[in-house]
Amino acid sequence: AKDLTVGKNTLPIRVIAEDGSEKIYNVNVRRMAPIASDINIFGKTFKVIDTEPSLTTSSNNTSDESGLYVSTDTNTGDPTYYFRGNVENNYVNFAGQTWRIVRVNEDGTIRIVMQDGINDNTKYNFNSNYNNYTYMYYTNSQAKTTLESWYQTNIGSKSDLASSVAKGDYYCEQAIVKDKGNSNGNTNMIIYSSYTPDFKCSSDGNGKGVVNANVGLLNYDEVVYAGGYYNQINSNYYLNNPTINWWTMSPGGLLYSYPYVWCVITTGGIMDYNVLDTRMYRPVLNLIVNTQVSSGDGTKDNPFIVE
């Protein structure tokens, strides 16, 4: 007998043929992490809601309870714990800015999004290039270069702050969901009304998918899990900021020769806009496992303060 650890395990299997010959086969077995009924984030215990939310409309149009949910619809099958609805205890103070906890990733890192846009809510194009579908992708965009420059100035160049940020395959620019009528290059995209979100990411038909970085943007699926939905007013979920329109990392396809990208607008709804429109960048970071906080309970007036 062999105890399985969480994650990938390789087990040797010996097969004996009728003629007495033997052959060893290595079989990969994955043990999933257990799903907790409550989890600890920054020293505070959060109860995990054990019902499935409705993801076919905005959270304020359902009876979904606001709080922390869990999903195993991830690349590894291990659980991620995510906030949904009118959450009021996921505020974080880091690098002189206010952030909101989006979720605890499968590896235990903590994903946060800035409450406002960078550089005092400056508006930016997603891209100044627009003549083909490739410019709907974050890695081909002005958004990437601007955001990474902001990160280096404000966090990356400061060792005490940068040491708290995890770099890795945490971001997703896969083109998968579109508005009606949008073409998509060489990848198949699903109309939003028929699309079911998940936390998985893979390469699409254009060879785009996982982005390895230490700063990025949210994607369409994460906004839906948080409580947003296509063209639905929702001022009652934690991602809504009624003063700003902001870009996600998710492509929306090509329409009338313009590449489109999904955004969240001041009403809280998700809409797609062409890359030349001006919106704000709300950076996303992943704080390392066991990030320490000096104080706070996660509320707006008493946020978790990262040391």
Buried (B, 14 or more C-beta within 10 A) or exposed (E): EEEEEEBEBEEEEEEEEEEEEEEEEEEEEEBBBEBBEEBEBBEBEBEBBEEEBEBEBBBBBBEBBBBBBBBBBBBBBBBBBBBBBBBEBBBBBBBEBBBBBBBBBBBBBBBBBBBBBBBEBEBBBBBEBBEEBBBBBBEBBBBBEBBBEBBBEBBBEEEEBBEBBBBBEBBBBBBBBBBEEBEBBEBEBEEBEEBEBBBBBEEBEBEBBBBEBBBBBBBBBBBBBBBBBBEBBBEBBBBBBEEBBBBBBBBBBBBEEBBBBBBBBBBBBBBBBBBBBEBBBBBBBBBBEEBEBEEBBBEEEEBBBBE
